[in-house]
Amino acid sequence: MNRKDFEIDALCDYSVKMIEDEIVHAYKNTYHYDFGDDVLLNLRRDIINKELLAHQADLLPEIIAFNDALREALHDMYDRAHRIWEKMIESIDEGDGEEMELTAKCYFDPDYPALHPIQGDDRQELWYALCDEDLNPLYADGISILTLTFPRDEGCSFDSFIGMDCPPPNWNEGLDPVLTKDLHLISQFHNLFQHLPFAITDFIYVRKFKTEINVEITK
């Protein structure tokens, strides 16, 4: 059995399928939403991760590719946020009493990952449900634990923003420390893996992201 066949077998486990059906049902029937429904996401994540993390070596190529793609997306967002902020500062008269704030957030692309080993007509709806901020409130502000916010983060380097300014520069908690010791996983990877209710196979096949930059000016 090759790696992809194993992943499909694990992810098509009957219990996982039943939980996913309940998650989609909760998403489609928001007026019946129960604040305990996020337990379903955590349960699904734990079942899938237990199965697949027993074979971490098979997942390493996707983990590395995802980490690289996420780093690039965050770098683009970081640079764009700085350019917008600098133009805002130039255009505001310091004596007019206005206060400004810019917030930058990064999310998964709303389209179901094309590289995921399981494809089907129902997967896009499941993806919408997994990324829904009512079912998954920790994802409401995106992938990062903290949003990139100016002026608070004006002096924050990109390495600091992604957690690469601390020893060792590798956020691999919860993974095999030997297999992943040189991967330089960023803090946002750690947030997804350790703190948000996504299974590891939900996100390691993602290569596209969307960013939101919001500006607020008050007097």
BAFI-3210 file (N, C-alpha, C; in Angstrom, 3 decimals, decimal comma, padded with zeros to 6 digits):
// residues 219
n [1|2|3|4|5|6|7|8|9|10|11|12|13|14|15|16|17|18|19|20|21|22|23|24|25|26|27|28|29|30|31|32|33|34|35|36|37|38|39|40|41|42|43|44|45|46|47|48|49|50|51|52|53|54|55|56|57|58|59|60|61|62|63|64|65|66|67|68|69|70|71|72|73|74|75|76|77|78|79|80|81|82|83|84|85|86|87|88|89|90|91|92|93|94|95|96|97|98|99|100|101|102|103|104|105|106|107|108|109|110|111|112|113|114|115|116|117|118|119|120|121|122|123|124|125|126|127|128|129|130|131|132|133|134|135|136|137|138|139|140|141|142|143|144|145|146|147|148|149|150|151|152|153|154|155|156|157|158|159|160|161|162|163|164|165|166|167|168|169|170|171|172|173|174|175|176|177|178|179|180|181|182|183|184|185|186|187|188|189|190|191|192|193|194|195|196|197|198|199|200|201|202|203|204|205|206|207|208|209|210|211|212|213|214|215|216|217|218|219]
n.u [000,849|000,660|001,701|-000,329|-002,620|-002,768|-003,306|-005,809|-007,350|-007,193|-008,398|-010,912|-012,105|-014,823|-015,862|-014,768|-016,032|-018,712|-018,559|-017,781|-020,079|-021,839|-020,614|-020,888|-023,667|-024,198|-023,052|-024,659|-027,072|-027,317|-029,010|-029,547|-027,264|-024,971|-023,011|-021,406|-020,665|-018,120|-016,632|-016,857|-015,145|-012,676|-012,615|-012,643|-010,200|-008,386|-008,718|-007,940|-005,306|-004,050|-004,012|-002,518|-000,153|001,372|002,789|004,670|006,903|006,051|004,507|006,187|007,154|004,858|004,409|006,708|006,455|004,044|004,694|006,629|005,058|003,180|004,846|005,756|003,338|002,679|004,847|004,426|002,033|002,939|004,803|003,069|001,297|003,035|003,677|001,193|000,709|002,804|002,117|-000,245|000,642|002,097|000,056|-001,503|-002,105|-000,239|-001,219|-003,979|-005,333|-006,190|-006,433|-004,907|-005,252|-004,050|-004,816|-003,710|-004,539|-004,302|-005,680|-006,811|-007,190|-010,482|-011,260|-011,417|-008,512|-006,699|-004,723|-005,272|-005,511|-008,031|-010,809|-013,930|-017,476|-018,582|-016,565|-015,883|-017,933|-017,518|-015,053|-015,775|-017,247|-015,301|-013,773|-015,457|-016,295|-018,123|-018,419|-015,743|-014,350|-011,786|-010,447|-011,318|-009,778|-007,893|-004,892|-002,697|-001,675|-001,681|-002,828|-001,219|-000,639|-000,717|-000,297|001,078|002,832|004,874|007,674|008,262|010,069|010,024|010,977|010,558|007,773|007,041|008,128|010,827|012,938|013,849|015,612|015,413|014,996|012,386|009,300|008,210|006,715|004,968|005,356|007,483|010,557|013,049|012,704|011,774|013,611|015,143|013,458|012,559|009,988|007,381|005,895|003,191|002,510|002,724|000,611|-001,633|-001,404|-001,305|-003,175|-005,515|-008,582|-008,007|-007,309|-004,095|-003,908|-005,777|-004,621|-001,948|-001,912|-002,606|-001,918|-002,585|-003,583|-005,507|-005,479|-006,378|-006,543|-007,264|-008,253|-008,535|-009,609|-009,840|-011,166]
n.v [-001,197|002,135|005,464|007,415|005,815|004,775|007,075|007,793|005,604|005,921|008,419|007,950|006,488|005,027|006,228|008,784|009,703|009,800|011,779|013,952|014,246|015,177|017,590|019,042|019,117|020,735|023,077|023,715|024,161|026,595|027,920|026,032|025,870|024,736|025,520|023,492|022,175|022,573|020,673|018,453|019,046|018,984|016,324|014,929|015,879|014,752|011,991|011,604|012,645|010,916|008,526|009,181|010,444|008,449|007,691|009,634|010,157|009,736|011,951|014,108|015,453|016,943|018,471|020,085|021,452|022,809|024,438|026,091|027,365|028,710|030,412|032,067|033,269|034,687|036,406|037,962|039,185|040,584|042,408|043,836|044,950|046,685|048,487|049,696|050,830|052,661|054,481|055,417|056,785|058,821|060,267|061,353|064,092|064,975|066,714|066,613|065,030|062,441|058,902|055,889|052,488|049,431|046,211|043,004|039,893|036,369|033,749|030,418|029,623|029,822|027,727|024,203|022,237|021,377|019,467|017,604|014,206|013,042|013,544|014,912|015,506|016,340|017,430|020,148|021,420|020,435|021,646|024,365|024,263|023,512|025,799|027,695|030,433|030,347|027,624|027,138|029,070|029,907|030,313|032,669|035,012|034,206|032,416|032,994|033,252|035,763|038,688|040,635|043,806|047,261|050,398|048,794|046,668|047,811|047,792|045,139|042,532|040,449|037,867|037,744|037,896|035,407|033,731|033,002|034,062|032,984|030,589|027,010|027,853|026,547|025,332|022,685|021,274|018,466|016,923|014,328|014,665|014,067|013,458|015,936|017,865|019,698|021,311|023,930|024,895|027,259|029,584|029,922|027,537|025,854|026,931|026,205|023,417|022,753|024,312|025,025|023,535|021,929|018,997|017,543|016,790|018,402|020,838|020,603|020,201|022,540|025,205|027,676|030,887|033,445|036,909|039,467|042,883|045,324|048,649|051,177|054,344|056,810|059,717]
n.w [000,000|-000,945|000,145|-000,296|-000,584|001,987|003,492|002,465|003,293|006,082|006,441|005,523|007,425|009,169|011,523|011,352|009,039|009,912|011,885|010,313|008,757|010,708|011,353|008,954|008,869|011,126|010,215|007,990|009,193|010,765|012,521|014,361|015,697|018,101|020,885|021,655|019,420|018,416|019,607|018,012|015,887|017,183|018,043|015,611|014,530|016,413|016,056|013,355|013,406|015,231|013,796|011,448|012,262|013,203|011,104|010,292|008,693|006,098|005,668|005,609|003,165|002,356|004,663|004,724|002,258|002,675|004,888|003,714|001,732|003,308|004,759|002,674|001,865|004,182|004,287|002,010|002,821|005,075|003,928|002,226|004,090|005,443|003,367|002,878|005,390|005,612|003,571|004,634|006,904|005,702|004,530|006,516|008,552|011,281|013,178|013,218|014,962|014,437|014,849|013,884|012,822|011,609|010,549|009,757|008,371|007,788|005,892|004,970|001,490|000,174|-001,480|-001,627|-000,968|-003,818|-003,933|-002,041|-000,938|-000,845|-002,762|-003,845|-004,340|-001,968|-000,456|-000,643|000,735|003,316|003,783|003,830|006,193|008,116|008,125|009,070|011,076|013,143|013,833|014,197|016,042|016,837|014,538|013,547|013,406|011,655|010,640|012,271|015,716|016,892|015,308|012,735|013,619|013,285|014,943|016,770|016,042|014,565|014,864|014,621|013,297|010,304|010,827|013,570|013,637|012,545|014,362|014,198|015,546|017,851|019,873|019,581|016,099|015,317|015,271|016,223|018,059|019,322|017,110|015,687|017,156|016,075|013,335|012,472|013,153|011,690|010,201|010,460|011,143|011,230|013,599|013,047|011,803|014,017|015,526|013,989|014,112|016,847|018,262|016,858|015,635|013,317|011,474|010,756|008,099|006,959|006,432|005,418|002,715|001,597|-000,577|-001,347|-000,230|001,410|002,148|004,482|004,902|007,065|007,719|010,103|010,980|013,330|015,045]
ca.u [000,000|001,471|001,382|-001,618|-003,668|-002,892|-003,964|-007,218|-007,984|-007,301|-009,321|-012,244|-012,572|-016,271|-016,131|-014,441|-017,099|-019,901|-018,302|-017,814|-021,481|-022,420|-020,028|-021,547|-025,052|-024,184|-022,734|-025,793|-028,219|-026,716|-029,973|-029,491|-025,873|-024,747|-021,630|-020,634|-020,340|-016,686|-016,082|-016,790|-013,927|-011,541|-012,644|-012,210|-008,765|-007,628|-008,765|-007,112|-003,895|-003,525|-003,755|-001,534|001,131|002,148|003,543|005,058|007,895|005,328|003,890|007,195|007,189|003,744|004,636|007,728|005,907|003,052|005,392|007,242|004,002|002,614|005,850|005,743|002,092|002,786|005,825|003,723|001,103|003,753|005,319|001,939|000,808|003,988|003,543|-000,050|000,869|003,686|001,347|-001,205|001,363|002,444|-001,128|-002,213|-001,506|-000,056|-001,903|-005,437|-005,912|-006,698|-005,705|-005,006|-004,868|-004,096|-004,776|-003,519|-004,865|-004,095|-006,601|-006,734|-008,033|-011,790|-011,435|-010,868|-007,181|-006,681|-003,730|-005,692|-005,690|-009,455|-011,569|-015,324|-018,431|-018,926|-015,399|-015,907|-018,842|-016,811|-014,019|-016,470|-017,620|-014,096|-013,255|-016,524|-015,893|-019,061|-018,007|-014,315|-014,125|-010,361|-009,968|-011,954|-008,735|-006,945|-003,948|-001,766|-002,196|-001,923|-002,816|-000,214|-001,387|000,048|001,141|001,673|003,878|005,726|009,076|008,357|010,651|009,287|011,416|009,871|006,361|006,847|008,746|012,153|013,954|014,091|016,305|015,798|013,951|011,676|008,110|007,798|006,111|003,932|005,830|008,686|011,632|014,189|012,315|011,459|014,537|015,751|012,440|012,297|008,550|007,114|004,946|001,832|002,314|002,476|-000,726|-002,587|-001,278|-001,489|-004,202|-006,758|-009,141|-007,794|-006,419|-002,885|-004,139|-006,627|-003,878|-000,627|-002,057|-002,969|-000,838|-003,125|-004,075|-006,052|-005,149|-007,273|-005,923|-008,315|-007,759|-009,504|-009,150|-010,791|-010,777]
ca.v [000,000|003,338|006,475|008,061|004,844|004,704|008,293|007,726|004,630|006,489|009,543|007,448|005,724|005,211|007,195|010,110|010,082|010,153|013,067|014,970|014,478|016,009|018,927|019,691|019,371|021,910|024,239|024,023|024,499|027,502|028,302|024,973|025,778|024,489|025,875|022,270|021,558|022,613|019,411|017,547|019,348|018,499|014,861|014,520|016,151|013,814|010,657|011,613|012,833|009,701|007,553|009,569|010,827|007,225|007,524|011,014|010,235|009,809|013,269|015,169|016,322|017,890|019,393|021,043|022,297|023,703|025,428|027,047|028,148|029,597|031,447|033,006|034,028|035,622|037,430|038,878|039,966|041,467|043,492|044,658|045,716|047,766|049,496|050,430|051,609|053,801|055,455|056,026|057,740|059,964|061,027|061,880|065,246|064,624|067,638|066,602|064,241|061,143|057,703|054,879|051,107|048,504|044,810|042,075|038,510|035,380|032,617|029,471|029,899|029,190|026,516|022,968|022,006|020,492|018,413|016,660|012,871|012,728|014,517|014,505|016,601|016,789|017,924|021,596|021,812|020,155|022,679|025,561|024,051|023,530|027,166|028,594|031,017|029,944|026,301|027,162|030,474|030,229|030,653|033,917|035,979|033,626|031,359|033,415|033,408|037,198|039,358|041,679|045,030|048,513|050,646|047,915|045,795|048,539|047,397|043,676|042,002|039,302|036,686|037,760|037,615|033,970|032,974|032,497|034,831|032,358|029,307|026,859|028,394|025,383|025,111|021,321|020,623|017,500|016,071|013,564|015,657|013,675|013,628|017,325|018,750|020,701|021,791|025,371|025,139|028,585|029,576|029,779|026,092|025,373|027,352|025,344|022,025|022,554|025,120|025,094|022,183|021,331|017,842|017,905|016,609|019,476|022,028|020,436|020,194|023,894|025,986|028,997|031,582|034,784|037,824|040,591|044,025|046,262|049,944|051,936|055,701|057,471|061,034]
ca.w [000,000|-000,979|001,157|-000,547|-000,277|003,444|003,972|002,098|004,177|007,421|006,444|005,204|008,573|009,349|012,591|010,829|008,103|010,680|012,519|009,259|008,397|011,763|011,222|007,819|009,284|012,004|009,380|007,126|010,017|011,746|013,543|015,362|016,150|019,521|021,168|021,856|018,133|018,139|020,116|016,868|015,144|017,974|018,026|014,273|014,457|017,236|015,433|012,144|013,752|015,859|012,731|010,447|012,844|013,396|009,852|010,002|007,614|004,828|005,545|005,632|001,965|002,385|005,782|004,296|001,190|003,270|005,705|002,779|001,086|004,319|005,031|001,551|001,927|005,309|003,916|001,095|003,631|005,917|003,084|001,765|005,237|005,689|002,311|003,117|006,610|005,328|002,801|005,557|007,753|004,860|004,121|007,679|009,230|012,683|014,067|013,092|016,040|013,996|015,254|012,835|013,130|010,478|010,977|008,640|008,732|006,731|005,950|003,874|000,333|000,403|-002,289|-001,062|-001,549|-004,986|-003,734|-000,999|-001,512|-000,958|-003,528|-004,010|-004,382|-000,617|000,284|-000,575|001,813|004,563|003,920|004,304|007,588|008,949|008,173|009,505|012,355|014,192|014,258|014,484|016,412|016,965|013,205|013,128|013,076|010,728|010,967|013,322|017,073|016,976|014,018|012,528|013,881|013,403|015,166|017,783|015,511|013,621|015,002|014,595|012,067|009,783|011,566|014,857|013,383|012,299|015,435|013,842|016,259|019,155|019,709|018,178|015,214|014,778|016,089|015,890|019,225|018,996|016,022|015,997|017,240|015,242|011,936|012,127|013,867|010,810|009,266|010,648|011,111|011,771|014,716|012,530|011,647|015,376|015,925|013,292|014,527|018,282|018,914|016,091|015,465|012,006|011,401|010,021|006,669|006,447|005,997|004,800|001,256|001,161|-001,186|-001,646|000,949|001,180|003,238|004,686|005,564|007,465|008,208|010,905|011,309|014,236|015,538]
c.u [000,878|000,951|-000,008|-002,760|-003,874|-003,645|-005,451|-007,956|-008,208|-008,359|-010,755|-012,784|-014,045|-016,580|-015,833|-015,546|-018,360|-019,744|-018,360|-019,241|-022,152|-021,892|-020,704|-022,997|-025,129|-023,935|-023,940|-027,026|-027,776|-027,695|-030,087|-028,100|-025,801|-023,284|-020,774|-020,207|-018,855|-015,976|-015,942|-015,515|-012,708|-011,465|-012,152|-010,710|-007,961|-007,601|-007,840|-005,634|-003,296|-003,168|-002,546|-000,186|001,962|003,021|004,032|006,029|007,219|004,731|004,910|007,233|006,076|003,897|005,618|007,164|004,869|003,726|006,032|006,186|003,385|003,575|005,830|004,491|002,129|003,776|005,195|002,760|001,843|004,257|004,196|001,401|001,725|003,854|002,294|000,092|001,743|002,960|000,325|-000,540|001,690|001,248|-001,871|-001,431|-001,446|-000,854|-003,412|-006,124|-006,463|-005,800|-005,960|-004,624|-005,031|-003,964|-004,688|-003,728|-004,678|-005,009|-006,263|-007,587|-009,373|-012,052|-010,753|-009,535|-007,187|-005,718|-004,162|-005,964|-007,143|-010,161|-013,002|-016,235|-018,731|-017,778|-015,375|-016,809|-018,223|-015,757|-014,632|-016,788|-016,403|-013,565|-014,304|-016,222|-016,894|-018,697|-016,564|-013,907|-012,663|-009,752|-010,503|-010,932|-007,641|-005,982|-003,044|-002,451|-002,568|-001,911|-001,642|-000,943|-000,441|-000,827|001,821|002,892|004,808|007,177|009,299|008,932|009,823|009,683|010,744|008,404|006,108|007,582|010,109|013,275|014,233|014,770|015,469|014,669|013,171|010,511|007,518|007,214|004,970|004,281|007,074|009,881|012,842|013,870|012,210|012,463|015,111|014,732|012,165|010,810|008,249|006,016|003,506|001,514|001,961|001,056|-001,787|-002,584|-001,656|-002,735|-005,522|-007,265|-009,097|-006,940|-005,219|-003,090|-005,143|-005,783|-002,568|-000,697|-002,452|-001,743|-001,299|-003,752|-004,740|-005,700|-006,171|-006,505|-007,026|-007,705|-008,876|-008,891|-010,231|-010,253|-011,069]
c.v [001,237|004,371|007,058|007,105|004,739|005,908|008,250|006,756|005,221|007,579|009,118|006,526|006,051|006,264|008,614|010,588|010,501|011,522|014,189|015,274|015,380|017,444|019,692|020,010|020,610|023,177|024,674|024,471|025,414|027,923|027,231|024,863|025,658|024,782|024,653|021,623|021,618|021,388|018,411|017,771|018,813|016,971|014,332|014,707|015,086|012,417|010,604|011,731|011,592|008,654|007,936|009,953|009,618|006,941|008,890|011,136|010,367|011,193|014,395|016,023|017,358|018,907|020,480|021,998|023,270|024,800|026,503|027,955|029,140|030,729|032,508|033,876|035,067|036,743|038,456|039,776|040,996|042,672|044,421|045,528|046,894|048,870|050,350|051,340|052,846|054,881|056,153|057,095|059,004|060,862|061,682|063,027|064,941|065,520|067,543|065,698|062,889|060,007|056,616|053,514|050,269|047,088|043,906|040,641|037,606|034,184|031,620|029,975|029,188|027,948|025,332|022,634|020,964|019,327|017,367|015,293|012,430|013,869|014,001|015,701|017,162|017,475|019,452|022,066|021,548|021,225|023,990|025,433|024,136|024,946|028,175|029,126|030,756|028,567|026,288|028,586|030,858|030,649|032,003|034,975|035,385|032,638|031,714|033,477|034,868|037,784|040,330|043,009|046,208|049,572|049,692|047,160|046,497|048,077|045,901|043,211|040,817|038,031|036,606|037,388|036,123|033,103|032,405|033,250|034,255|031,010|028,153|027,387|027,269|025,039|023,735|020,562|019,707|016,592|015,312|014,509|015,330|013,920|015,094|018,335|019,865|021,369|023,289|025,684|026,445|028,518|029,424|028,306|025,487|025,731|026,468|023,931|021,810|023,232|025,235|023,692|021,650|020,076|018,217|017,764|017,608|020,583|021,771|020,351|021,567|024,585|027,409|029,586|032,882|035,642|038,945|041,678|045,058|047,503|050,645|053,283|056,374|058,823|061,144]
c.w [000,000|000,010|000,943|-000,242|001,224|003,984|003,667|003,005|005,565|007,473|006,112|006,294|008,835|010,404|012,136|009,894|008,846|011,348|011,481|008,818|009,424|011,692|010,089|008,166|010,167|011,208|008,544|007,906|011,147|012,833|014,623|015,975|017,660|019,802|021,496|020,558|017,808|018,695|018,975|016,067|015,876|017,959|016,689|014,118|015,205|016,628|014,221|012,499|014,388|014,809|011,888|011,035|013,252|012,177|009,387|008,841|006,248|004,585|005,398|004,366|001,966|003,514|005,371|003,254|001,739|004,075|004,822|002,143|002,071|004,646|003,917|001,582|003,043|005,006|002,970|001,869|004,476|005,111|002,626|002,896|005,538|004,639|002,534|004,332|006,365|004,533|003,690|006,412|006,958|004,573|005,278|008,300|010,726|013,627|014,025|014,112|015,641|014,501|014,217|013,379|011,880|011,025|009,749|009,123|007,520|006,960|004,846|002,703|000,533|-000,437|-001,626|-001,741|-002,673|-004,819|-002,718|-001,609|-001,622|-001,673|-003,680|-003,923|-003,003|000,101|000,393|000,554|003,179|004,829|004,403|005,788|008,512|009,131|008,643|010,903|013,466|014,733|014,763|014,879|016,557|015,631|012,734|012,727|012,205|011,352|012,137|014,678|017,297|015,577|013,953|012,612|014,044|014,065|016,140|017,273|014,527|013,682|014,952|013,258|011,574|010,529|012,932|014,687|013,181|013,316|015,139|014,545|017,642|018,936|020,285|017,285|014,540|015,707|015,775|017,079|018,791|017,839|016,459|016,012|016,372|013,767|011,531|012,687|012,996|009,877|009,368|010,482|011,825|012,837|014,241|012,209|012,996|015,826|015,281|013,858|015,989|018,857|018,155|015,789|014,036|012,170|010,539|008,517|006,106|005,829|005,278|003,273|000,710|000,572|-001,523|-000,385|000,517|002,391|003,289|005,427|005,808|008,081|008,962|011,275|012,157|014,659|017,031]
res [m|n|r|k|d|f|e|i|d|a|l|c|d|y|s|v|k|m|i|e|d|e|i|v|h|a|y|k|n|t|y|h|y|d|f|g|d|d|v|l|l|n|l|r|r|d|i|i|n|k|e|l|l|a|h|q|a|d|l|l|p|e|i|i|a|f|n|d|a|l|r|e|a|l|h|d|m|y|d|r|a|h|r|i|w|e|k|m|i|e|s|i|d|e|g|d|g|e|e|m|e|l|t|a|k|c|y|f|d|p|d|y|p|a|l|h|p|i|q|g|d|d|r|q|e|l|w|y|a|l|c|d|e|d|l|n|p|l|y|a|d|g|i|s|i|l|t|l|t|f|p|r|d|e|g|c|s|f|d|s|f|i|g|m|d|c|p|p|p|n|w|n|e|g|l|d|p|v|l|t|k|d|l|h|l|i|s|q|f|h|n|l|f|q|h|l|p|f|a|i|t|d|f|i|y|v|r|k|f|k|t|e|i|n|v|e|i|t|k]
***
